[in-house]
Amino acid sequence: MATIKIKQVGSPIRRPEKQMQMLIGLGLGKMNRVVEREDTAEVRGAIAKLPHMVQIID
């Protein structure tokens, strides 16, 4: 299955707790951290809810 790289570009400070939990679920939490995840609907949904804090990189 294909994988995607996700980079955190926004700070979770002063964000709702739900958004912080989504970042932790993706394996992020600190600025400029990059993780590689399988390209599933669940991961894409989490990314869609955090467009101001994460970006997909190549």
Chimera marker file (.cmm) of the C-alpha trace (Angstrom):
<marker_set name="trace">
<marker id="1" x="0.000" y="0.000" z="0.000" r="1" g="1" b="0" radius="0.5"/>
<marker id="2" x="1.147" y="3.564" z="-0.662" r="1" g="1" b="0" radius="0.5"/>
<marker id="3" x="2.504" y="5.800" z="2.053" r="1" g="1" b="0" radius="0.5"/>
<marker id="4" x="2.458" y="9.560" z="2.532" r="1" g="1" b="0" radius="0.5"/>
<marker id="5" x="4.786" y="11.848" z="4.476" r="1" g="1" b="0" radius="0.5"/>
<marker id="6" x="3.132" y="14.337" z="6.802" r="1" g="1" b="0" radius="0.5"/>
<marker id="7" x="4.912" y="17.358" z="8.272" r="1" g="1" b="0" radius="0.5"/>
<marker id="8" x="3.640" y="19.466" z="11.145" r="1" g="1" b="0" radius="0.5"/>
<marker id="9" x="3.903" y="23.153" z="10.253" r="1" g="1" b="0" radius="0.5"/>
<marker id="10" x="1.579" y="24.721" z="12.828" r="1" g="1" b="0" radius="0.5"/>
<marker id="11" x="1.731" y="24.931" z="16.589" r="1" g="1" b="0" radius="0.5"/>
<marker id="12" x="-0.930" y="23.209" z="18.727" r="1" g="1" b="0" radius="0.5"/>
<marker id="13" x="-0.713" y="25.975" z="21.336" r="1" g="1" b="0" radius="0.5"/>
<marker id="14" x="-4.104" y="27.644" z="21.935" r="1" g="1" b="0" radius="0.5"/>
<marker id="15" x="-5.886" y="25.034" z="19.787" r="1" g="1" b="0" radius="0.5"/>
<marker id="16" x="-8.810" y="22.865" z="20.865" r="1" g="1" b="0" radius="0.5"/>
<marker id="17" x="-7.915" y="19.650" z="22.702" r="1" g="1" b="0" radius="0.5"/>
<marker id="18" x="-9.467" y="17.602" z="19.903" r="1" g="1" b="0" radius="0.5"/>
<marker id="19" x="-6.935" y="18.966" z="17.398" r="1" g="1" b="0" radius="0.5"/>
<marker id="20" x="-4.044" y="18.164" z="19.717" r="1" g="1" b="0" radius="0.5"/>
<marker id="21" x="-5.334" y="14.603" z="20.064" r="1" g="1" b="0" radius="0.5"/>
<marker id="22" x="-5.496" y="14.285" z="16.268" r="1" g="1" b="0" radius="0.5"/>
<marker id="23" x="-1.867" y="15.387" z="15.986" r="1" g="1" b="0" radius="0.5"/>
<marker id="24" x="-0.809" y="12.820" z="18.560" r="1" g="1" b="0" radius="0.5"/>
<marker id="25" x="-2.826" y="10.189" z="16.709" r="1" g="1" b="0" radius="0.5"/>
<marker id="26" x="-0.884" y="10.972" z="13.551" r="1" g="1" b="0" radius="0.5"/>
<marker id="27" x="2.382" y="10.671" z="15.485" r="1" g="1" b="0" radius="0.5"/>
<marker id="28" x="3.107" y="14.386" z="15.518" r="1" g="1" b="0" radius="0.5"/>
<marker id="29" x="3.214" y="16.936" z="18.337" r="1" g="1" b="0" radius="0.5"/>
<marker id="30" x="6.316" y="19.031" z="17.777" r="1" g="1" b="0" radius="0.5"/>
<marker id="31" x="6.972" y="21.576" z="15.056" r="1" g="1" b="0" radius="0.5"/>
<marker id="32" x="8.669" y="20.394" z="11.835" r="1" g="1" b="0" radius="0.5"/>
<marker id="33" x="8.350" y="16.721" z="12.742" r="1" g="1" b="0" radius="0.5"/>
<marker id="34" x="7.841" y="14.436" z="9.734" r="1" g="1" b="0" radius="0.5"/>
<marker id="35" x="6.135" y="11.032" z="9.899" r="1" g="1" b="0" radius="0.5"/>
<marker id="36" x="5.323" y="8.476" z="7.224" r="1" g="1" b="0" radius="0.5"/>
<marker id="37" x="1.886" y="6.865" z="7.364" r="1" g="1" b="0" radius="0.5"/>
<marker id="38" x="-0.070" y="4.527" z="5.125" r="1" g="1" b="0" radius="0.5"/>
<marker id="39" x="-2.404" y="6.351" z="2.771" r="1" g="1" b="0" radius="0.5"/>
<marker id="40" x="-5.773" y="5.364" z="4.254" r="1" g="1" b="0" radius="0.5"/>
<marker id="41" x="-9.105" y="7.134" z="4.511" r="1" g="1" b="0" radius="0.5"/>
<marker id="42" x="-8.605" y="7.610" z="8.268" r="1" g="1" b="0" radius="0.5"/>
<marker id="43" x="-5.264" y="9.354" z="7.833" r="1" g="1" b="0" radius="0.5"/>
<marker id="44" x="-6.615" y="11.517" z="4.992" r="1" g="1" b="0" radius="0.5"/>
<marker id="45" x="-9.584" y="12.494" z="7.191" r="1" g="1" b="0" radius="0.5"/>
<marker id="46" x="-7.302" y="13.552" z="10.043" r="1" g="1" b="0" radius="0.5"/>
<marker id="47" x="-5.218" y="15.619" z="7.624" r="1" g="1" b="0" radius="0.5"/>
<marker id="48" x="-8.370" y="17.253" z="6.255" r="1" g="1" b="0" radius="0.5"/>
<marker id="49" x="-9.342" y="18.368" z="9.764" r="1" g="1" b="0" radius="0.5"/>
<marker id="50" x="-5.919" y="19.955" z="10.376" r="1" g="1" b="0" radius="0.5"/>
<marker id="51" x="-5.065" y="21.785" z="7.136" r="1" g="1" b="0" radius="0.5"/>
<marker id="52" x="-3.686" y="24.766" z="9.091" r="1" g="1" b="0" radius="0.5"/>
<marker id="53" x="-1.256" y="22.597" z="11.078" r="1" g="1" b="0" radius="0.5"/>
<marker id="54" x="-0.023" y="19.838" z="8.743" r="1" g="1" b="0" radius="0.5"/>
<marker id="55" x="1.023" y="19.440" z="5.145" r="1" g="1" b="0" radius="0.5"/>
<marker id="56" x="1.759" y="16.510" z="2.878" r="1" g="1" b="0" radius="0.5"/>
<marker id="57" x="5.310" y="16.500" z="1.533" r="1" g="1" b="0" radius="0.5"/>
<marker id="58" x="6.937" y="14.456" z="-1.225" r="1" g="1" b="0" radius="0.5"/>
<link id1="1" id2="2" r="1" g="1" b="0" radius="0.2"/>
<link id1="2" id2="3" r="1" g="1" b="0" radius="0.2"/>
<link id1="3" id2="4" r="1" g="1" b="0" radius="0.2"/>
<link id1="4" id2="5" r="1" g="1" b="0" radius="0.2"/>
<link id1="5" id2="6" r="1" g="1" b="0" radius="0.2"/>
<link id1="6" id2="7" r="1" g="1" b="0" radius="0.2"/>
<link id1="7" id2="8" r="1" g="1" b="0" radius="0.2"/>
<link id1="8" id2="9" r="1" g="1" b="0" radius="0.2"/>
<link id1="9" id2="10" r="1" g="1" b="0" radius="0.2"/>
<link id1="10" id2="11" r="1" g="1" b="0" radius="0.2"/>
<link id1="11" id2="12" r="1" g="1" b="0" radius="0.2"/>
<link id1="12" id2="13" r="1" g="1" b="0" radius="0.2"/>
<link id1="13" id2="14" r="1" g="1" b="0" radius="0.2"/>
<link id1="14" id2="15" r="1" g="1" b="0" radius="0.2"/>
<link id1="15" id2="16" r="1" g="1" b="0" radius="0.2"/>
<link id1="16" id2="17" r="1" g="1" b="0" radius="0.2"/>
<link id1="17" id2="18" r="1" g="1" b="0" radius="0.2"/>
<link id1="18" id2="19" r="1" g="1" b="0" radius="0.2"/>
<link id1="19" id2="20" r="1" g="1" b="0" radius="0.2"/>
<link id1="20" id2="21" r="1" g="1" b="0" radius="0.2"/>
<link id1="21" id2="22" r="1" g="1" b="0" radius="0.2"/>
<link id1="22" id2="23" r="1" g="1" b="0" radius="0.2"/>
<link id1="23" id2="24" r="1" g="1" b="0" radius="0.2"/>
<link id1="24" id2="25" r="1" g="1" b="0" radius="0.2"/>
<link id1="25" id2="26" r="1" g="1" b="0" radius="0.2"/>
<link id1="26" id2="27" r="1" g="1" b="0" radius="0.2"/>
<link id1="27" id2="28" r="1" g="1" b="0" radius="0.2"/>
<link id1="28" id2="29" r="1" g="1" b="0" radius="0.2"/>
<link id1="29" id2="30" r="1" g="1" b="0" radius="0.2"/>
<link id1="30" id2="31" r="1" g="1" b="0" radius="0.2"/>
<link id1="31" id2="32" r="1" g="1" b="0" radius="0.2"/>
<link id1="32" id2="33" r="1" g="1" b="0" radius="0.2"/>
<link id1="33" id2="34" r="1" g="1" b="0" radius="0.2"/>
<link id1="34" id2="35" r="1" g="1" b="0" radius="0.2"/>
<link id1="35" id2="36" r="1" g="1" b="0" radius="0.2"/>
<link id1="36" id2="37" r="1" g="1" b="0" radius="0.2"/>
<link id1="37" id2="38" r="1" g="1" b="0" radius="0.2"/>
<link id1="38" id2="39" r="1" g="1" b="0" radius="0.2"/>
<link id1="39" id2="40" r="1" g="1" b="0" radius="0.2"/>
<link id1="40" id2="41" r="1" g="1" b="0" radius="0.2"/>
<link id1="41" id2="42" r="1" g="1" b="0" radius="0.2"/>
<link id1="42" id2="43" r="1" g="1" b="0" radius="0.2"/>
<link id1="43" id2="44" r="1" g="1" b="0" radius="0.2"/>
<link id1="44" id2="45" r="1" g="1" b="0" radius="0.2"/>
<link id1="45" id2="46" r="1" g="1" b="0" radius="0.2"/>
<link id1="46" id2="47" r="1" g="1" b="0" radius="0.2"/>
<link id1="47" id2="48" r="1" g="1" b="0" radius="0.2"/>
<link id1="48" id2="49" r="1" g="1" b="0" radius="0.2"/>
<link id1="49" id2="50" r="1" g="1" b="0" radius="0.2"/>
<link id1="50" id2="51" r="1" g="1" b="0" radius="0.2"/>
<link id1="51" id2="52" r="1" g="1" b="0" radius="0.2"/>
<link id1="52" id2="53" r="1" g="1" b="0" radius="0.2"/>
<link id1="53" id2="54" r="1" g="1" b="0" radius="0.2"/>
<link id1="54" id2="55" r="1" g="1" b="0" radius="0.2"/>
<link id1="55" id2="56" r="1" g="1" b="0" radius="0.2"/>
<link id1="56" id2="57" r="1" g="1" b="0" radius="0.2"/>
<link id1="57" id2="58" r="1" g="1" b="0" radius="0.2"/>
</marker_set>
